[in-house]
Amino acid sequence: MLNPRNKKDRLNYGELLAAPEGFVLTKAVGTTYSLDLYALLAIPVAMFYAKSMEGDFQQNRYDVLDAIRQSKDKVDLFCQRGKICVPNKYNSLLTFMEDCVEEITPAIANASFHPKIWVLRFEKGKEQLFRLIILSRNLTFDRSWDVAYFTEGIPGSSNVESQKLSRYLAHFYKQTKRKEDTGFLKSLGKVSFQNADGFSDFMLYPILGIENGKNNFRNPLLEVVYDEMLIMSPFVDAKTLKRFRNSNQKLTLFSREEELDKLSEEDLENIDCYCMNSLIVNGEDYLDAEENVPVMQNLHAKLFIGKKNKTTDWYIGSANCTSPAYERNAEILVKTSSKTPIAEIKNMLTDNKYSIFIKYERSANDVAPDDKLLDRAVRELIFNLTKIVFNGTLNKREQGENYDLSIVADLTAIKDDRFVIKANVLHRNAESKEITKGIENSTYFENISISNISRYLGLTIYYESEIVKNFLVKMDLSPPEEREDVIFNELINSKIKFFQYLQFILNPDQFSDGLNISQYYNSEKTESVLLQNILGSNNSIYESLMLAASRSPRKLKEIDGIINRLQKMNSEVVSDFLPIWEVFKEFAHA
């Protein structure tokens, strides 16, 4: 339920995305506020290989490459434009997921696209299974404490709650002009999602805030009144707390210590307040971590539990206890009910034996006030930048195979002289070029290899020579058609890597030679010895192909596509395999 001490109550993000036994993923639609591109690479690995989101996804790995190959045409992800994090390292694998990402710019600067969900469709023959995951976390590697709700169901007759979800997602497809999967949305609208164990009722509350229009997708917490309410929110403001205090007889609040410090004693009057123990928030600072940089583990969960009579209603999702969540943002909440008293939930969270949450006591130190004017100006600037179309044009150089990139952007509406704006291409973080405000700009980046061409453009904002914000936006750019094939051939550029890749596809659970594609790059062993090890009696690809022909013919079709892709670029890496493949090729097209 909500017991931080009970490991059975913990949800693994990777496991939530994995296909049930016997099913395969056929469609996934996700939403997030902020996005880490390497976390996005971890998503298909979870979906197709049931792996957690732990590990180094900046390395070239067979599981990442193969999961992307299977998922890139099945995943649609919506995020807020201007909230894609700048990676500290470039990897050409990021290219394969570019088309999955669709950016949304809110209608006004102080609103956010803030829902965090996944809707997955799995299939087994003609049987369909839908899974809904509602999260409080973004698609990043953030280590904060979050809460999630998931449920499954199968399509039947039209369902009111799933119809709301279908219309909600359709709104984002129309907003971005992305081609929607009408069959997916139609089937989704007929799903009856199951109640979680120990809970009754299931109501979805998509929220569109300022863009609500005719959808009637409003925040339900604006209208409900309870005898008692427990709120868990990392961010709070005085106006919203006052609203809840006026509509609930008793209020308990769990938040971040620094957020509570920003509020006055009057703001917190008659509210029972708790914050996370600083020993947990800063726990990694106390560990001997020579290689790893300590990461804060603060509160990020959003949860509202209201008690009326003997029933407690749980609202779980993306909305914070702030004015933007109730007045402007796109959010989503799920409501479900239980008989668990709020007192019991509170006791689980504040058990002194574990001291995860402690009673809030105002710090004696003065808290530095927020520079709200500067923050507002930066937010306004980012909003205006995200409305701009950055038009990219590639020109092949007269000599060699590389390209020059020209970027045209109209910044005539941006005239705030307090800030300097610089742009860079994704693989060259150190090479940034200032773009002039108040005019139409042309910016050039020269001599880019085809495998380093990316639709992502880095933007960095400086205030008084200090970086105040950096982020990525997608350019309007048409890369060369052969770009992905070139990258694929650069990754699988030897017979050894090709055969290792085949081994992984055929036996991913028994792959014993490691996952890093670059494993043998500096090996002193000769290619013939390595190939003999790979093709030896203990690793017979021939036997694995025979098993695949009888049990998993889909894998043979996948291998055929890989061979064709490598042969497009006149690759010699498949030559030794072609005589063997002739025996099995017909099964791939059966």
Buried (B, 14 or more C-beta within 10 A) or exposed (E): BBBBEEEEEEBBBBEBBBBEEEBBBBBBBBBBBBBBBBBBBBBBBBBBBBBEBEBEBBBBBBBBBBBBBBBBEBBBBBBBBBBBBBBEEBBBBBBBBBBBBBBBBBEEBBBBBBBBBBBBBBBEEEEBBBBBBBBBBBBBBBEBBBBBBBBBBBBEEEBEBBBBBBBBBBBBBEBBEEEBBEEBBEBBBBBBBEEBEEBEEBBBBBBBBBBBEEBEBBBBBEEBEBEBBBBBBBBBBBEBBEBBBEBBEBBBBBBBBEBBBBBEEEBBEEBBBBBBBEEBBBBBEEEEEEEEEEBBBBBBBBBBBBBBEEBBBBBBBBBBBBBBBBBBBBBBBBBBBBEBEBEEBBEBBBBEEEEBBBEBEBEEEEEEEEEEEEEEBBBBBBBBBBEBEBBBBBEEEEEEEBBBBBBBBEBEEBEEEEBBBBBBBBBEBEEBBEBEBEEEBEBEBEEBBBBBBBBBBBBBBBBEEEEBBBBBBBBEBEBBEEBBBBBBBBBBBBBBBBBBBBBBBBBBEEBEBEBBBEBBEEEEEEEEEBBEBBBEEEBEBEEBBBEBBEEBBEBBBBBBEBBEBBBEBEBEBBEEBEEBBEEBBEBBEE
